[in-house]
Amino acid sequence: MSTTTAPPGTTRPARRREATRAGGEARTGWLFTAPTVIITLAIIVVPILWNIVLATRDVSFLEIAREGIFAGSFSLDAFVDTVTGTGFWRSLGVTIVYSVASTAGSIIVGLVAALVFRGAFRGRGPLRALMLLPYVAPVVAVAFVWQVMLNPQYGVVNHYLVKLPGVGEPIDFLGLAPWALITVIAFEIWRYFPFAFLFLSARVVALPRDVEEAALIDGATPSQNFRHVVLPQLMNTIALLSVLRLIMTFNKFDDVYLLTGGAAGTEVAAVRVYNQLMGSFDIPGAAATAVVLAIVLALFLTGYFALTSRRDDA
């Protein structure tokens, strides 16, 4: 049997064509990903690096305008003052309470609403659209409405509240601790429960009815049916919602600032950064606080992803 061998030098052109094709695919890949990379660098990476630089420079607004962000002397005092100061940890504690309570409340209310609207009834469509109003309405407008309603002098809430037994005088819901924190949490729950409602409604509609019907036929009560059949199928959606809402609420600024300005025990971390920057003109202090908050949030997310990946592996 005779074997044919390729003429000398025929493998080099083939390898060259393969390398050229691979290089073309690589360039095409870079071309498609370049816009995303550029946007990420411009919107996320550069501001973070700029913030870190500001946190290590003892500068003022005037010095930055004249000499740039590298003006002034290098110092880590802002980080030390942030970590050792009581104000930062107090604001962090308020932020955690505010984030956890509002996240849990919005998900619970959204879940109840999703279960109520699961079945068909007359007028369900318009009512579902109406429930999205708090989420889509301008935050400035709804915050103003809440301020008017809760005003201790002419607010409609206090007008009826003082008529109840045991309530002798109006309550300053936005200027008195701990009512102010409770109010901003209630506002956050009311404003963002439609966000959870949208996610959970889509999942609830997709749940198979036959499993629930079988459980009810076997003698399960409605509460047992919800706890052992419906809720376990919603846990993945609830976990995703919890992470998204915690991230959003942890960085929340506008709602709290418009309602209370951070007064009466409602100075969450984002409001503290703003007050340091615009109230005290403490640029390195505000930047250092923002960096430390970003680190805390990154640690939280790292722990969450580690737990979820471990659960998936198991």
C-alpha positions as CSV (number, residue, x, y, z in Angstrom):
1,M,0.0,0.0,0.0
2,S,1.4,3.4,-0.9
3,T,0.9,6.5,1.1
4,T,0.7,10.0,-0.2
5,T,2.6,12.7,1.6
6,A,1.8,16.4,1.3
7,P,4.3,18.3,-0.7
8,P,6.8,20.2,1.4
9,G,5.6,23.7,2.4
10,T,1.9,23.0,2.0
11,T,1.2,23.1,5.8
12,R,2.6,26.6,6.2
13,P,0.0,28.4,4.1
14,A,-2.7,26.4,5.9
15,R,-1.3,27.5,9.3
16,R,-1.0,31.0,8.0
17,R,-4.6,31.1,6.9
18,E,-5.7,29.6,10.2
19,A,-3.8,32.3,12.1
20,T,-5.2,35.0,9.8
21,R,-8.7,33.7,10.4
22,A,-8.2,33.6,14.2
23,G,-6.7,37.1,14.2
24,G,-9.8,38.4,12.2
25,E,-12.1,36.7,14.7
26,A,-10.2,38.3,17.6
27,R,-10.4,41.7,16.0
28,T,-14.1,41.3,15.4
29,G,-14.6,40.3,19.0
30,W,-12.7,43.3,20.2
31,L,-14.7,45.5,17.9
32,F,-18.0,44.3,19.3
33,T,-16.9,44.5,22.9
34,A,-15.1,47.9,22.6
35,P,-18.2,50.0,23.2
36,T,-19.1,48.2,26.3
37,V,-15.5,48.4,27.6
38,I,-15.3,52.1,26.9
39,I,-18.7,52.8,28.6
40,T,-17.7,50.7,31.6
41,L,-14.4,52.6,31.9
42,A,-15.9,56.0,31.5
43,I,-18.9,55.5,33.8
44,I,-17.6,53.1,36.4
45,V,-13.8,52.6,36.5
46,V,-12.7,56.3,36.0
47,P,-15.1,57.7,38.6
48,I,-14.1,55.1,41.2
49,L,-10.4,55.9,40.6
50,W,-11.1,59.6,40.7
51,N,-13.0,59.1,44.0
52,I,-10.0,57.2,45.5
53,V,-7.7,60.0,44.4
54,L,-9.9,62.7,46.0
55,A,-10.0,60.6,49.2
56,T,-6.2,60.8,49.5
57,R,-5.8,64.5,48.7
58,D,-6.3,67.3,51.2
59,V,-7.8,69.7,48.7
60,S,-10.6,72.2,48.4
61,F,-12.9,73.0,45.5
62,L,-10.9,76.1,44.6
63,E,-7.6,74.1,44.5
64,I,-9.2,71.4,42.3
65,A,-10.4,74.1,39.9
66,R,-7.0,75.7,39.7
67,E,-4.6,72.7,39.9
68,G,-6.7,69.6,39.2
69,I,-7.5,66.6,41.4
70,F,-3.8,65.9,42.2
71,A,-3.5,69.2,44.0
72,G,-2.7,69.2,47.7
73,S,-0.7,66.7,49.7
74,F,-1.2,63.0,49.9
75,S,-2.9,61.8,53.1
76,L,-4.9,58.8,54.4
77,D,-6.4,60.8,57.3
78,A,-9.8,60.9,55.6
79,F,-10.0,57.1,55.7
80,V,-8.8,57.0,59.3
81,D,-11.3,59.6,60.4
82,T,-14.1,57.8,58.5
83,V,-13.4,54.4,60.0
84,T,-12.8,55.6,63.5
85,G,-15.6,58.2,63.6
86,T,-18.9,57.5,65.2
87,G,-20.9,59.4,62.6
88,F,-20.0,57.0,59.8
89,W,-20.9,53.9,61.8
90,R,-24.1,55.5,63.0
91,S,-25.1,56.3,59.4
92,L,-24.1,52.8,58.3
93,G,-26.3,51.3,61.0
94,V,-29.2,53.5,59.9
95,T,-28.6,52.5,56.3
96,I,-28.7,48.8,57.2
97,V,-31.9,49.1,59.1
98,Y,-33.4,51.2,56.4
99,S,-32.3,48.9,53.6
100,V,-33.3,45.6,55.2
101,A,-36.6,46.8,56.5
102,S,-37.7,48.5,53.3
103,T,-36.5,45.6,51.2
104,A,-38.3,43.0,53.3
105,G,-41.4,45.2,53.4
106,S,-41.6,45.9,49.7
107,I,-41.1,42.2,48.8
108,I,-43.8,41.1,51.3
109,V,-46.3,43.7,50.0
110,G,-45.4,42.8,46.4
111,L,-45.9,39.1,47.1
112,V,-49.3,39.7,48.7
113,A,-50.3,41.8,45.7
114,A,-49.1,39.2,43.3
115,L,-51.1,36.5,45.0
116,V,-54.2,38.7,45.1
117,F,-54.0,39.4,41.4
118,R,-53.2,35.8,40.5
119,G,-56.8,34.9,39.9
120,A,-59.0,36.6,37.2
121,F,-61.6,39.1,38.4
122,R,-63.4,42.0,36.9
123,G,-61.2,45.1,36.6
124,R,-58.0,43.3,37.3
125,G,-56.2,45.0,34.3
126,P,-56.9,48.6,35.3
127,L,-56.1,47.8,39.0
128,R,-52.8,46.3,38.1
129,A,-51.9,49.3,36.0
130,L,-52.9,51.6,38.9
131,M,-50.6,49.7,41.3
132,L,-47.6,50.7,39.3
133,L,-48.3,54.4,40.0
134,P,-46.0,54.7,43.0
135,Y,-43.1,53.3,41.1
136,V,-43.5,55.4,37.9
137,A,-44.5,58.7,39.5
138,P,-41.8,61.4,39.9
139,V,-40.1,61.0,43.3
140,V,-40.2,64.8,43.8
141,A,-44.0,64.9,43.4
142,V,-44.8,61.9,45.6
143,A,-42.4,63.1,48.3
144,F,-44.1,66.5,48.4
145,V,-47.5,64.8,48.7
146,W,-46.2,62.7,51.6
147,Q,-44.8,65.9,53.3
148,V,-48.2,67.6,53.0
149,M,-50.1,64.6,54.2
150,L,-47.9,64.1,57.3
151,N,-47.5,67.8,58.2
152,P,-48.2,68.2,62.0
153,Q,-50.1,71.5,61.4
154,Y,-52.3,70.9,58.4
155,G,-51.7,67.3,57.3
156,V,-54.7,65.1,56.7
157,V,-53.1,62.2,58.6
158,N,-52.7,64.2,61.8
159,H,-56.2,65.7,61.3
160,Y,-57.7,62.3,61.8
161,L,-55.1,60.9,64.1
162,V,-55.7,63.4,66.9
163,K,-59.3,62.3,67.0
164,L,-58.3,58.8,68.0
165,P,-58.3,57.8,71.7
166,G,-55.0,58.2,73.4
167,V,-53.5,60.6,70.8
168,G,-53.4,64.1,72.4
169,E,-51.4,66.1,69.9
170,P,-50.2,65.8,66.3
171,I,-47.1,63.7,65.5
172,D,-44.2,65.2,63.6
173,F,-43.6,62.1,61.4
174,L,-40.7,63.7,59.5
175,G,-39.0,65.6,62.2
176,L,-39.1,63.4,65.3
177,A,-37.1,60.2,65.9
178,P,-37.9,57.4,65.6
179,W,-41.0,58.4,63.6
180,A,-38.9,59.9,60.8
181,L,-37.0,56.6,60.1
182,I,-40.3,54.6,60.3
183,T,-41.8,57.1,57.8
184,V,-39.0,56.9,55.3
185,I,-39.1,53.1,55.5
186,A,-42.8,53.1,54.9
187,F,-42.4,55.5,52.0
188,E,-39.7,53.2,50.4
189,I,-42.0,50.2,50.8
190,W,-44.9,52.0,49.2
191,R,-42.8,53.4,46.4
192,Y,-41.0,50.2,45.4
193,F,-43.4,47.3,46.2
194,P,-44.6,47.5,42.5
195,F,-41.0,46.6,41.5
196,A,-41.4,43.3,43.5
197,F,-44.9,42.9,42.3
198,L,-43.8,42.8,38.6
199,F,-41.2,40.2,39.3
200,L,-43.4,38.0,41.5
201,S,-46.5,38.3,39.3
202,A,-44.6,36.9,36.3
203,R,-43.4,34.0,38.4
204,V,-46.7,33.4,40.2
205,V,-48.6,33.2,36.8
206,A,-46.2,30.5,35.6
207,L,-46.7,28.3,38.7
208,P,-48.4,24.9,37.8
209,R,-51.8,24.7,39.3
210,D,-52.0,20.9,39.3
211,V,-49.5,20.6,42.2
212,E,-51.5,22.9,44.4
213,E,-54.8,21.3,43.5
214,A,-53.3,17.9,44.4
215,A,-52.1,19.3,47.8
216,L,-55.5,20.7,48.5
217,I,-57.2,17.4,47.6
218,D,-54.8,15.6,50.0
219,G,-56.1,17.8,52.8
220,A,-53.6,20.7,52.9
221,T,-55.0,23.9,54.3
222,P,-54.5,27.1,52.2
223,S,-51.7,28.3,54.6
224,Q,-49.9,24.9,54.3
225,N,-50.4,25.0,50.5
226,F,-48.7,28.4,50.4
227,R,-45.9,27.6,52.8
228,H,-45.0,24.2,51.4
229,V,-46.0,24.4,47.7
230,V,-46.1,27.9,46.4
231,L,-43.4,29.7,48.5
232,P,-40.6,27.2,47.7
233,Q,-41.1,27.8,44.0
234,L,-40.8,31.6,44.5
235,M,-37.6,31.5,46.6
236,N,-35.2,32.0,43.7
237,T,-37.2,35.1,42.5
238,I,-37.4,36.4,46.1
239,A,-33.6,35.9,46.5
240,L,-32.9,37.8,43.3
241,L,-35.3,40.6,44.3
242,S,-33.6,40.8,47.8
243,V,-30.2,41.4,46.3
244,L,-31.4,43.9,43.7
245,R,-33.5,45.9,46.3
246,L,-30.7,45.8,48.9
247,I,-28.2,47.3,46.4
248,M,-30.7,49.9,45.2
249,T,-31.8,50.9,48.8
250,F,-28.2,50.8,50.2
251,N,-27.3,53.6,47.7
252,K,-30.6,55.4,48.0
253,F,-30.3,59.2,48.4
254,D,-33.2,61.1,46.8
255,D,-36.1,59.6,48.8
256,V,-34.6,60.3,52.2
257,Y,-33.2,63.6,51.3
258,L,-36.4,64.9,49.9
259,L,-38.4,63.8,52.9
260,T,-36.2,64.6,55.9
261,G,-32.8,65.9,54.6
262,G,-31.2,63.3,56.8
263,A,-32.5,64.8,60.0
264,A,-34.1,63.1,63.0
265,G,-32.0,59.9,62.8
266,T,-32.5,59.3,59.0
267,E,-29.0,60.2,57.8
268,V,-28.3,57.2,55.6
269,A,-24.8,56.8,54.2
270,A,-25.6,58.4,50.8
271,V,-27.1,61.5,52.5
272,R,-24.1,61.6,54.8
273,V,-21.7,61.7,51.8
274,Y,-23.8,64.6,50.4
275,N,-23.8,66.5,53.6
276,Q,-20.1,66.1,54.0
277,L,-19.5,67.3,50.5
278,M,-22.0,70.2,50.2
279,G,-22.6,71.0,53.8
280,S,-19.1,70.9,55.2
281,F,-17.1,71.1,52.0
282,D,-15.1,68.1,53.2
283,I,-14.1,66.6,49.9
284,P,-11.6,63.9,51.2
285,G,-14.1,62.9,53.9
286,A,-17.0,62.5,51.5
287,A,-14.8,60.6,49.0
288,A,-13.4,58.3,51.8
289,T,-16.9,57.6,53.1
290,A,-18.1,56.7,49.6
291,V,-15.1,54.4,49.1
292,V,-15.6,52.6,52.4
293,L,-19.3,52.2,51.6
294,A,-18.4,50.7,48.2
295,I,-16.1,48.2,50.0
296,V,-18.8,47.2,52.4
297,L,-21.3,46.7,49.6
298,A,-18.7,44.7,47.6
299,L,-18.0,42.4,50.7
300,F,-21.8,41.8,51.0
301,L,-22.1,40.9,47.4
302,T,-19.1,38.6,47.6
303,G,-20.6,36.8,50.5
304,Y,-23.9,36.5,48.7
305,F,-22.4,35.0,45.6
306,A,-20.2,32.7,47.6
307,L,-23.3,31.3,49.4
308,T,-25.3,30.9,46.2
309,S,-22.5,29.2,44.4
310,R,-22.0,26.8,47.3
311,R,-25.7,26.0,47.3
312,D,-25.7,25.4,43.6
313,D,-22.7,23.1,43.9
314,A,-24.4,21.1,46.6
